[in-house]
Amino acid sequence: MKNIFKYLYGLGALVIGIVLSVWIVGNAVSHDTEVEQVAMDAGEFPDYVEMLNNYYTNFDNRSDHFHQTSERHFLPMDEQENCLTCHSIWPHKKEKRTRAFYNQHSRFMTCMVCHMEQEPGRKLTYRWYDFGVDNSLTRNGPYGLVKIGDDDVSGAENFISKITPLVVDGSLNTRVYTPYNTPMYEAYREAVLNGETVNKEKIRQEAEAMVGQDPKTCSDCHSESSEFPMTALGFEGERLNELQHSAVVGMVEKYELFYFPAVFE
């Protein structure tokens, strides 16, 4: 009889533990989920950056997040890329294996760096662009040009300045960048939100006129033989060596399954 009571007690404790765990997990909604839900309810054109800025003006929302979240790291919506009309600020979703690596790049380069059509005879160059922002962050220089110590890199808080492609035509360099507040696209978004009939396919084709079918691969930029101008952009020393000989490139391009090493202290 005593053993039966022990068995029932253990079974009851297990059931209660399972129910409690399910309840905790179901109610433990992170602020990321809340922001995502707001974005999905925001309509046809969710202003992701604007919503994140508003969310992180509350210090409590910033302090419990492990990423850098201060609103000064995000550009005003009118200075963001027009890509955000249809895509989020973390646009790579399909390839679960590699999407985190690709989305990290959006913090320090514009979309067209990787997605611009490579046409024969069209010469491209790349420059850092600060979107007209002049503050202590942009004056501190672009992010990650030089390695400082074991962990830090230069311009560590500057996620404003980004690498942007330019089309070179003699002495004329034309920056390839379409701001979110371009009048044609503002009118398009307003028409859609007002329920008017619009030619979405035509707008999409115009917006993606210079977008290539195949984006750059990792090794197109991260190798010594690459034509991507790492040195001209200011990368140097140990940091340049890291970018040109990144183990992540081989991991992403050569392996279907890979594991991150665990460090125990």
C-alpha positions in Angstrom: 0.0 0.0 0.0 2.8 2.3 0.9 4.5 1.8 -2.5 1.2 2.5 -4.2 0.9 5.9 -2.5 4.5 6.7 -3.5 3.7 5.8 -7.1 0.5 8.0 -7.1 2.4 10.8 -5.4 5.1 10.7 -8.1 2.6 10.5 -10.9 0.7 13.5 -9.5 3.9 15.5 -9.2 4.8 14.7 -12.8 1.4 15.7 -14.1 1.5 19.0 -12.1 5.0 19.6 -13.4 4.0 19.1 -17.0 0.9 21.3 -16.7 3.0 24.0 -15.0 5.7 23.9 -17.6 3.2 24.2 -20.4 1.6 27.2 -18.7 4.9 28.9 -18.2 6.0 28.4 -21.8 2.7 29.5 -23.1 2.8 32.7 -21.1 6.5 33.5 -21.5 6.1 35.8 -24.6 9.2 37.8 -25.4 9.0 41.4 -26.5 10.3 40.2 -29.9 7.1 38.2 -30.4 5.1 41.3 -29.4 6.8 43.4 -32.0 6.3 40.7 -34.6 2.6 40.6 -33.8 2.3 44.4 -34.1 4.1 44.2 -37.4 1.7 41.5 -38.7 -1.3 43.6 -37.6 0.0 46.8 -39.0 -1.5 46.4 -42.5 -0.1 46.2 -46.0 3.1 48.1 -45.3 4.4 47.5 -41.7 6.9 50.2 -40.7 9.2 47.8 -38.9 11.9 50.4 -38.1 9.5 53.0 -36.8 7.8 50.4 -34.5 11.1 49.2 -33.2 12.2 52.7 -32.5 9.0 53.4 -30.6 9.3 50.1 -28.7 12.8 50.7 -27.6 12.2 54.3 -26.3 11.1 52.4 -23.2 14.3 51.6 -21.3 12.9 48.5 -19.8 12.3 47.1 -23.3 16.0 47.8 -24.2 17.6 46.6 -21.0 16.2 43.1 -21.2 17.3 42.5 -24.8 20.7 41.0 -25.6 21.1 42.9 -28.9 22.1 46.5 -29.2 18.7 48.2 -29.2 19.1 51.9 -28.7 16.9 53.9 -31.1 19.9 55.9 -32.3 21.1 52.8 -34.2 18.1 52.9 -36.5 17.7 55.4 -39.2 14.5 57.5 -39.6 12.0 55.7 -41.7 12.3 58.2 -44.6 16.1 57.4 -44.8 15.6 53.6 -44.9 15.7 51.7 -48.2 12.6 51.4 -50.3 13.0 47.7 -50.0 11.1 48.0 -46.7 7.9 48.6 -48.6 7.7 44.9 -49.0 10.5 43.4 -46.9 11.3 43.6 -43.3 14.7 44.9 -41.9 15.6 41.2 -41.5 14.5 40.0 -45.0 16.2 36.7 -45.3 13.8 34.0 -44.1 13.7 31.1 -46.5 17.1 29.4 -45.8 17.0 28.6 -42.1 20.5 27.3 -42.3 22.1 30.6 -43.4 19.5 33.4 -42.9 21.1 34.7 -39.7 24.4 35.3 -41.5 22.8 37.1 -44.3 20.6 39.2 -42.0 23.6 40.4 -40.0 24.9 42.0 -43.2 22.0 44.4 -43.4 23.3 46.2 -40.3 26.3 47.5 -42.3 25.5 47.4 -46.0 22.5 48.2 -48.2 20.6 45.5 -50.0 21.9 46.3 -53.4 25.5 45.5 -52.4 24.6 41.9 -52.8 21.5 42.0 -54.9 22.5 44.3 -57.8 22.5 42.9 -61.3 26.0 42.3 -62.5 25.9 43.7 -66.1 28.9 43.4 -68.4 30.5 46.9 -69.0 28.8 48.5 -66.0 31.5 49.4 -63.5 30.6 49.4 -59.8 32.4 50.7 -56.8 31.5 50.8 -53.1 31.6 53.6 -50.5 30.5 54.1 -46.9 27.4 56.3 -46.7 26.1 57.9 -43.5 22.7 59.1 -44.9 23.4 62.7 -43.9 23.7 61.8 -40.2 26.4 63.7 -38.4 26.8 62.7 -34.8 29.3 61.1 -32.4 28.6 57.6 -33.9 29.2 58.4 -37.6 32.2 60.6 -36.7 33.6 57.6 -34.9 34.0 55.8 -38.2 32.2 52.8 -39.8 31.7 49.6 -37.8 34.4 47.0 -37.7 37.2 48.4 -39.9 40.0 47.6 -37.4 40.3 45.0 -34.7 40.9 46.5 -31.3 42.1 44.1 -28.7 40.7 40.5 -28.6 37.0 41.3 -28.9 36.3 44.9 -29.9 36.3 46.5 -33.3 36.3 50.1 -34.3 33.1 52.1 -34.6 31.4 49.4 -32.6 28.2 51.4 -32.0 27.9 52.9 -35.5 25.2 50.9 -37.3 24.2 54.0 -39.2 26.9 54.2 -41.8 26.5 51.5 -44.5 28.4 50.3 -47.5 26.5 51.3 -50.7 27.2 50.5 -54.4 27.9 53.3 -56.9 27.7 53.1 -60.7 30.9 54.6 -62.2 30.6 56.5 -65.4 33.8 58.4 -66.1 34.1 61.0 -63.3 30.4 60.5 -62.3 29.6 58.2 -59.5 25.9 57.5 -59.0 24.8 56.0 -55.7 22.4 53.1 -56.1 20.0 53.7 -53.3 16.2 54.4 -53.3 14.9 56.0 -50.0 11.6 54.9 -48.5 10.1 58.3 -49.0 10.6 58.4 -52.8 7.4 60.2 -54.0 6.4 57.4 -56.5 6.5 54.7 -53.8 4.9 57.0 -51.2 2.0 57.5 -53.6 1.8 53.7 -54.3 1.6 52.8 -50.6 -1.0 55.5 -50.0 -3.1 54.2 -52.9 -3.0 50.7 -51.6 -3.9 51.7 -48.1 -6.8 53.7 -49.5 -8.2 50.7 -51.2 -7.5 52.0 -54.7 -6.7 49.6 -57.6 -3.0 49.6 -58.3 -0.7 47.6 -60.6 1.5 46.0 -57.9 3.4 43.9 -60.4 4.4 47.0 -62.4 5.6 48.7 -59.2 7.5 45.6 -58.2 9.3 45.4 -61.6 10.3 49.1 -61.3 11.5 48.7 -57.8 13.6 45.6 -58.7 14.8 46.9 -62.1 18.4 46.7 -61.0 18.1 43.6 -58.8 19.8 40.6 -60.1 18.5 37.0 -60.2 21.4 35.6 -58.2 22.9 37.5 -55.2 26.5 37.5 -54.3 27.9 34.5 -52.6 30.0 34.7 -49.4 33.3 34.0 -51.3 32.5 36.7 -53.8 33.5 39.2 -51.1 35.3 37.1 -48.4 38.4 36.0 -50.1 41.8 37.4 -51.1 41.0 37.0 -54.8 37.7 38.9 -54.5 37.3 42.2 -56.4 35.3 43.6 -53.5 37.4 46.6 -52.3 37.9 45.7 -48.7 41.1 47.8 -48.4 39.6 50.8 -50.2 36.7 50.7 -47.8 39.1 51.0 -44.9 39.4 47.4 -43.6 43.0 46.7 -42.5 45.3 44.6 -40.4 43.9 41.7 -38.4 40.3 42.7 -39.2 41.0 42.5 -43.0 42.6 39.1 -42.5 39.6 37.9 -40.6 37.2 38.9 -43.4 39.3 37.5 -46.2 39.9 34.2 -44.5 36.7 33.7 -42.6 36.0 30.1 -41.5 32.3 30.9 -41.7 32.5 31.2 -45.5 33.8 27.6 -45.9 31.3 26.4 -43.3 28.3 27.9 -45.1 29.4 27.1 -48.7 30.8 23.6 -48.2 28.6 22.0 -45.5 24.9 21.2 -45.4 25.1 20.7 -41.6 27.3 22.5 -39.2 27.6 23.1 -35.4 28.8 26.0 -33.4 31.5 25.1 -30.9 30.5 25.4 -27.2 32.7 27.1 -24.7 32.5 26.1 -21.1 34.0 28.1 -18.3 
